[in-house]
Amino acid sequence: MLNAEVINSVAIGNLKAISEQPAMLSNLAYSNVVSTSNLGQQNAVANQQAVGELGISITAKGSNTVSNSDPLTARSAVDILTNNELAQTIADLKAVLQEFSSENGRKGHSGWFAELIKLIKRGIRFKDGHLQVPAGVSIFVPGNYSRESIVVTLESNGVYVKVTPST
């Protein structure tokens, strides 16, 4: 048989190994977490560096394209950017309509353009130095007038009303 001291020392060794196993597994798990975290950070830095290098190469390519263009390409770019008369006309008309419309919300705007559109829709025109008003539309001239300051003339082509202010 085996000596009792040998049996005791083997039992104590086994007990020590068994009792240290959770700590060793915990250290191994912690080591795996640290290693995984480190790899993730390295990948993030590598991706960020790759994006930065891509941005640099795109900027360099664009700069090279602009600075080293042949005369035909340069002239074509100038024509496209500056010689579009139809687009300029449309932009000008849009700006005028936006400026004169009463819906643009600008403080103190009178909306006279909208009123002018209403007059045109009612058939009121200004032609040959005369205000033309269709039949059935009343005319109001503000101010103080005497009977002598208003002259109404019936002509073959319409009625003429001349108003001179009273003094």
C-alpha positions as CSV (number, residue, x, y, z in Angstrom):
1,M,0.0,0.0,0.0
2,L,0.8,3.6,-0.4
3,N,2.1,5.7,2.3
4,A,-0.5,7.9,4.1
5,E,1.6,11.0,3.6
6,V,1.6,10.4,-0.2
7,I,-2.1,9.9,-0.2
8,N,-2.6,13.1,1.9
9,S,-0.3,15.1,-0.3
10,V,-2.1,13.9,-3.5
11,A,-5.5,14.8,-1.9
12,I,-4.3,18.2,-0.9
13,G,-2.9,18.8,-4.4
14,N,-6.2,17.8,-6.0
15,L,-8.1,20.0,-3.5
16,K,-5.9,22.9,-4.3
17,A,-6.3,22.4,-8.1
18,I,-10.1,22.1,-7.8
19,S,-10.3,25.2,-5.6
20,E,-8.2,27.3,-7.9
21,Q,-10.1,26.3,-11.1
22,P,-12.9,28.9,-10.8
23,A,-10.3,31.7,-10.4
24,M,-8.4,30.4,-13.4
25,L,-11.6,30.2,-15.5
26,S,-12.5,33.7,-14.4
27,N,-9.0,35.0,-15.4
28,L,-9.4,33.2,-18.7
29,A,-12.8,34.8,-19.3
30,Y,-11.5,38.3,-18.4
31,S,-8.6,37.8,-20.7
32,N,-11.0,36.9,-23.6
33,V,-13.1,40.1,-22.9
34,V,-10.0,42.3,-22.8
35,S,-8.7,40.7,-26.0
36,T,-12.1,41.1,-27.8
37,S,-12.4,44.7,-26.7
38,N,-8.9,45.4,-27.9
39,L,-9.6,43.8,-31.3
40,G,-12.8,45.9,-31.6
41,Q,-10.9,49.1,-30.9
42,Q,-8.2,48.2,-33.4
43,N,-10.9,47.6,-36.1
44,A,-12.6,50.9,-35.3
45,V,-9.3,52.8,-35.6
46,A,-8.4,50.9,-38.9
47,N,-11.9,51.7,-40.4
48,Q,-11.6,55.4,-39.3
49,Q,-8.1,55.6,-40.9
50,A,-9.4,54.0,-44.1
51,V,-12.3,56.5,-44.4
52,G,-9.8,59.3,-43.8
53,E,-7.5,58.0,-46.6
54,L,-10.5,57.6,-48.9
55,G,-11.5,61.3,-48.2
56,I,-7.9,62.4,-49.0
57,S,-7.8,60.4,-52.3
58,I,-11.3,61.8,-53.4
59,T,-10.2,65.3,-52.6
60,A,-6.9,64.8,-54.5
61,K,-8.8,63.3,-57.5
62,G,-11.3,66.2,-57.6
63,S,-8.6,68.8,-57.3
64,N,-6.6,67.1,-60.0
65,T,-9.7,67.0,-62.3
66,V,-10.4,70.7,-61.8
67,S,-6.8,71.9,-62.2
68,N,-5.7,69.6,-65.1
69,S,-8.7,69.9,-67.5
70,D,-8.2,70.3,-71.2
71,P,-9.5,73.4,-72.9
72,L,-12.6,71.7,-74.3
73,T,-13.7,70.4,-70.9
74,A,-13.0,73.8,-69.3
75,R,-15.1,75.6,-71.9
76,S,-17.9,73.1,-71.6
77,A,-18.0,73.5,-67.9
78,V,-18.2,77.3,-68.2
79,D,-21.0,77.1,-70.8
80,I,-23.0,74.7,-68.5
81,L,-22.5,76.9,-65.5
82,T,-23.0,80.3,-67.1
83,N,-24.7,80.1,-70.4
84,N,-28.2,78.8,-69.6
85,E,-30.4,81.7,-70.6
86,L,-33.7,79.8,-70.1
87,A,-32.8,78.8,-66.6
88,Q,-31.7,82.4,-65.8
89,T,-35.0,83.7,-67.2
90,I,-37.0,81.2,-65.2
91,A,-35.1,82.2,-62.0
92,D,-35.7,85.9,-62.7
93,L,-39.4,85.4,-63.2
94,K,-39.6,83.3,-60.1
95,A,-37.8,86.0,-58.1
96,V,-40.1,88.7,-59.4
97,L,-43.3,86.7,-58.6
98,Q,-41.9,85.9,-55.1
99,E,-41.1,89.5,-54.5
100,F,-44.5,90.9,-55.5
101,S,-46.8,88.3,-54.2
102,S,-48.5,89.2,-50.9
103,E,-48.0,85.6,-49.6
104,N,-44.3,86.1,-49.1
105,G,-44.9,87.2,-45.6
106,R,-42.6,90.2,-45.7
107,K,-43.4,92.8,-43.0
108,G,-45.0,95.9,-44.4
109,H,-45.7,94.5,-47.9
110,S,-48.8,96.1,-49.5
111,G,-49.8,93.3,-51.8
112,W,-50.3,95.7,-54.7
113,F,-49.3,93.0,-57.2
114,A,-52.2,90.7,-55.9
115,E,-54.6,93.7,-56.3
116,L,-53.3,94.3,-59.8
117,I,-54.1,90.7,-60.7
118,K,-57.6,91.1,-59.4
119,L,-58.1,94.2,-61.6
120,I,-56.9,92.3,-64.7
121,K,-59.2,89.4,-63.9
122,R,-62.2,91.8,-63.8
123,G,-61.3,93.1,-67.3
124,I,-59.9,96.5,-66.3
125,R,-57.1,97.6,-68.7
126,F,-54.9,100.7,-69.4
127,K,-54.6,101.3,-73.1
128,D,-53.7,104.3,-75.2
129,G,-53.5,106.5,-72.1
130,H,-57.0,105.6,-71.0
131,L,-58.3,103.4,-68.2
132,Q,-60.7,100.9,-69.8
133,V,-63.5,99.5,-67.6
134,P,-65.9,96.9,-68.7
135,A,-69.7,97.5,-68.5
136,G,-71.2,96.7,-65.1
137,V,-68.1,97.7,-63.1
138,S,-68.4,100.8,-60.8
139,I,-65.7,103.3,-60.6
140,F,-64.8,105.2,-57.4
141,V,-62.5,108.1,-57.4
142,P,-61.6,109.2,-53.9
143,G,-61.3,112.9,-53.0
144,N,-63.4,116.1,-52.9
145,Y,-65.0,117.1,-56.2
146,S,-67.6,119.6,-57.4
147,R,-70.2,119.0,-60.1
148,E,-68.2,121.2,-62.4
149,S,-65.0,119.2,-62.0
150,I,-66.5,116.0,-63.5
151,V,-67.1,115.8,-67.2
152,V,-68.9,112.8,-68.8
153,T,-68.8,112.5,-72.6
154,L,-70.7,109.9,-74.6
155,E,-68.8,108.8,-77.7
156,S,-69.5,106.2,-80.3
157,N,-66.8,103.8,-78.9
158,G,-67.7,104.3,-75.2
159,V,-68.1,106.8,-72.3
160,Y,-65.4,109.1,-71.3
161,V,-65.2,110.4,-67.7
162,K,-62.8,113.2,-66.9
163,V,-62.3,114.2,-63.3
164,T,-60.3,117.3,-62.2
165,P,-59.8,117.9,-58.5
166,S,-61.6,120.9,-56.9
167,T,-59.4,123.6,-55.4
